[in-house]
Amino acid sequence: MSKIAFQDCYIQSLSHCYGCGKNNPEGHQLKSYWLDNYEGSKTIAHFTPKPYHTAIPGFVYGGLLASLIDCHGTGSAAAVVHYKNNLTIGSDPTIRFVTAALNINYLAPTPIDKQLELVGEFSQVKDNKVIVDITLSTNNVICVKGEVVAVKMPATFK
Ligand SMILES: CCCCCCCCCCCCCCCC(=O)SCCNC(=O)CCNC(=O)[C@H](O)C(C)(C)COP(=O)(O)OP(=O)(O)OC[C@H]1O[C@@H](n2cnc3c(N)ncnc32)[C@H](O)[C@@H]1OP(=O)(O)O
């Protein structure tokens, strides 16, 4: 696993995201990395739910799971486009991605007392659009699958 999370390389002005911004103390502060030995092709993140992330007692709220997949997807998209172009994340000019579409399938209830593992793989990589397929597992059981269509952040967001 690489040592510095993708999201920790974002410039300060793009570090307020509720799901992954390092400057949002109320947020989830998700951290995504290249999976060991898969730099450029697979990404990983971990998250441990809090007791208040409950849907039904004992199980995680699906909206939180969608949010984690969303941010792992947009972070992975930024990382792969930098990688493909031999750029360092956080270098100028900033290349960031926003969510255009998010498709989530809940396959099994997600236990709230376990660490969650998200793994991302790319089904399409273009400079302006990346599609990331993500699994969310606990104890090697896939509970959720998601597809994130991430599109390069338009200048109007800045
Ligand atoms: C308020 C938020 C502030 C965010 C500040 C940025 C902060 C960054 C750092 C933080 C990172 C964390 C981020 C977390 C994730 C979010 O929560 S982001 C917030 C939620 N997302 C949004 O608010 C996005 C709102 N939508 C938009 O701004 C525009 O619709 C989009 C998504 C940029 C697309 O703009 P567009 O002009 O339609 O794009 P366009 O150039 O026509 O299309 C480009 C490609 O995308 C495809 N595409 C476009 N839309 C779609 C779609 N809905 N479905 C499928 N494909 C699509 C097109 O078909 C095209 O594909 P190709 O032909 O190239 O293969």
The ligand as an SDF file (V2000), in Angstrom:
LIG
                    3D

 65 67  0  0  0  0  0  0  0  0999 V2000
  -21.2980   20.4040   -5.2440 C   0  0  0  0  0  0  0  0  0  0  0  0
  -20.1050   19.4830   -5.4390 C   0  0  0  0  0  0  0  0  0  0  0  0
  -18.7850   20.2050   -5.4260 C   0  0  0  0  0  0  0  0  0  0  0  0
  -17.6650   19.3190   -5.8160 C   0  0  0  0  0  0  0  0  0  0  0  0
  -16.4330   20.1460   -5.9710 C   0  0  0  0  0  0  0  0  0  0  0  0
  -15.3250   19.3500   -6.5550 C   0  0  0  0  0  0  0  0  0  0  0  0
  -14.4660   18.8370   -5.4710 C   0  0  0  0  0  0  0  0  0  0  0  0
  -13.5110   17.8410   -6.0530 C   0  0  0  0  0  0  0  0  0  0  0  0
  -12.7170   17.2190   -4.9700 C   0  0  0  0  0  0  0  0  0  0  0  0
  -13.5950   16.4620   -4.1020 C   0  0  0  0  0  0  0  0  0  0  0  0
  -13.7720   15.0960   -4.6560 C   0  0  0  0  0  0  0  0  0  0  0  0
  -14.8140   14.3780   -3.9590 C   0  0  0  0  0  0  0  0  0  0  0  0
  -15.9840   14.2170   -4.8360 C   0  0  0  0  0  0  0  0  0  0  0  0
  -16.8630   13.2410   -4.2300 C   0  0  0  0  0  0  0  0  0  0  0  0
  -17.9630   12.9750   -5.2130 C   0  0  0  0  0  0  0  0  0  0  0  0
  -18.8990   14.0450   -5.2840 C   0  0  0  0  0  0  0  0  0  0  0  0
  -19.8020   14.1460   -4.3620 O   0  0  0  0  0  0  0  0  0  0  0  0
  -18.9580   15.1850   -6.5310 S   0  0  0  0  0  0  0  0  0  0  0  0
  -20.5130   16.0290   -6.3060 C   0  0  0  0  0  0  0  0  0  0  0  0
  -21.6490   15.3270   -7.0300 C   0  0  0  0  0  0  0  0  0  0  0  0
  -21.5230   15.4860   -8.4460 N   0  0  0  0  0  0  0  0  0  0  0  0
  -21.8720   16.6410   -9.0560 C   0  0  0  0  0  0  0  0  0  0  0  0
  -22.3040   17.5980   -8.4440 O   0  0  0  0  0  0  0  0  0  0  0  0
  -21.6910   16.6610  -10.5460 C   0  0  0  0  0  0  0  0  0  0  0  0
  -22.7830   17.5120  -11.2180 C   0  0  0  0  0  0  0  0  0  0  0  0
  -22.7610   17.2920  -12.6640 N   0  0  0  0  0  0  0  0  0  0  0  0
  -21.9060   17.9930  -13.4500 C   0  0  0  0  0  0  0  0  0  0  0  0
  -21.2030   18.9060  -13.0360 O   0  0  0  0  0  0  0  0  0  0  0  0
  -21.8660   17.5940  -14.8980 C   0  0  0  0  0  0  0  0  0  0  0  0
  -23.1000   17.0080  -15.2580 O   0  0  0  0  0  0  0  0  0  0  0  0
  -20.7170   16.5900  -15.1920 C   0  0  0  0  0  0  0  0  0  0  0  0
  -20.8470   15.3180  -14.3470 C   0  0  0  0  0  0  0  0  0  0  0  0
  -19.3610   17.2580  -14.8720 C   0  0  0  0  0  0  0  0  0  0  0  0
  -20.7470   16.1860  -16.6410 C   0  0  0  0  0  0  0  0  0  0  0  0
  -20.6710   17.3850  -17.3730 O   0  0  0  0  0  0  0  0  0  0  0  0
  -20.9220   17.3310  -18.9290 P   0  0  0  0  0  0  0  0  0  0  0  0
  -20.6550   18.6870  -19.4480 O   0  0  0  0  0  0  0  0  0  0  0  0
  -22.2340   16.6560  -19.1910 O   0  0  0  0  0  0  0  0  0  0  0  0
  -19.7800   16.3690  -19.3810 O   0  0  0  0  0  0  0  0  0  0  0  0
  -19.4450   16.0170  -20.8510 P   0  0  0  0  0  0  0  0  0  0  0  0
  -18.1270   16.6800  -21.1690 O   0  0  0  0  0  0  0  0  0  0  0  0
  -20.6200   16.2800  -21.7710 O   0  0  0  0  0  0  0  0  0  0  0  0
  -19.2720   14.4500  -20.7680 O   0  0  0  0  0  0  0  0  0  0  0  0
  -18.0480   13.8750  -20.4460 C   0  0  0  0  0  0  0  0  0  0  0  0
  -18.2760   12.3820  -20.4670 C   0  0  0  0  0  0  0  0  0  0  0  0
  -19.0360   11.9890  -19.3090 O   0  0  0  0  0  0  0  0  0  0  0  0
  -20.2150   11.2910  -19.7020 C   0  0  0  0  0  0  0  0  0  0  0  0
  -21.2770   11.6580  -18.7680 N   0  0  0  0  0  0  0  0  0  0  0  0
  -21.6590   12.9000  -18.4200 C   0  0  0  0  0  0  0  0  0  0  0  0
  -22.6500   12.8430  -17.5230 N   0  0  0  0  0  0  0  0  0  0  0  0
  -22.9080   11.5230  -17.3300 C   0  0  0  0  0  0  0  0  0  0  0  0
  -23.8330   10.8270  -16.5060 C   0  0  0  0  0  0  0  0  0  0  0  0
  -24.6990   11.4590  -15.6890 N   0  0  0  0  0  0  0  0  0  0  0  0
  -23.8240    9.4830  -16.5280 N   0  0  0  0  0  0  0  0  0  0  0  0
  -22.9390    8.8050  -17.3080 C   0  0  0  0  0  0  0  0  0  0  0  0
  -22.0220    9.4370  -18.1140 N   0  0  0  0  0  0  0  0  0  0  0  0
  -22.0260   10.7780  -18.1060 C   0  0  0  0  0  0  0  0  0  0  0  0
  -20.4910   11.7560  -21.1140 C   0  0  0  0  0  0  0  0  0  0  0  0
  -21.2690   10.8140  -21.8180 O   0  0  0  0  0  0  0  0  0  0  0  0
  -19.0930   11.8890  -21.6620 C   0  0  0  0  0  0  0  0  0  0  0  0
  -18.6130   10.6040  -21.9630 O   0  0  0  0  0  0  0  0  0  0  0  0
  -17.6800   10.3510  -23.2680 P   0  0  0  0  0  0  0  0  0  0  0  0
  -18.4930   10.7520  -24.4330 O   0  0  0  0  0  0  0  0  0  0  0  0
  -16.4540   11.2190  -23.1000 O   0  0  0  0  0  0  0  0  0  0  0  0
  -17.3600    8.8860  -23.2080 O   0  0  0  0  0  0  0  0  0  0  0  0
  1  2  1  0
  2  3  1  0
  3  4  1  0
  4  5  1  0
  5  6  1  0
  6  7  1  0
  7  8  1  0
  8  9  1  0
  9 10  1  0
 10 11  1  0
 11 12  1  0
 12 13  1  0
 13 14  1  0
 14 15  1  0
 15 16  1  0
 16 17  2  0
 16 18  1  0
 18 19  1  0
 19 20  1  0
 20 21  1  0
 21 22  1  0
 22 23  2  0
 22 24  1  0
 24 25  1  0
 25 26  1  0
 26 27  1  0
 27 28  2  0
 27 29  1  0
 29 30  1  0
 29 31  1  0
 31 32  1  0
 31 33  1  0
 31 34  1  0
 34 35  1  0
 35 36  1  0
 36 37  2  0
 36 38  1  0
 36 39  1  0
 39 40  1  0
 40 41  2  0
 40 42  1  0
 40 43  1  0
 43 44  1  0
 44 45  1  0
 45 46  1  0
 45 60  1  0
 46 47  1  0
 47 48  1  0
 47 58  1  0
 48 49  1  0
 48 57  1  0
 49 50  2  0
 50 51  1  0
 51 52  1  0
 51 57  2  0
 52 53  1  0
 52 54  2  0
 54 55  1  0
 55 56  2  0
 56 57  1  0
 58 59  1  0
 58 60  1  0
 60 61  1  0
 61 62  1  0
 62 63  2  0
 62 64  1  0
 62 65  1  0
M  END
$$$$
